[in-house]
């Protein structure tokens, strides 16, 4: 979903930081700021929630780009998610 555009956005934004660690810290802060707002919008059943979820997705993708996280790592994590889901289903 729009990975080329997100890569361009990252390339444009990274110039504002001295290094990747500084960018990571800023990105973490941005995601943290979104969490309370996401909860509030969900509670209010506000459709702006969808925009804010997309913002977190974009930040997450930019963080992945900054650390060169490849498909292999993502697939490994997907498998871990599947394991956790199965564990939770077994508890029911």
Secondary structure, 3 states (H helix, E strand, C coil): CCHHHHHHHHHHHHCCCCCHHHHHHHHHHHHHHHHHHHHHHHHHCCCHHHHHHHHHHHHHHHHHHHCCCCHHHHHHHHHHHHHHHHHHHHHC
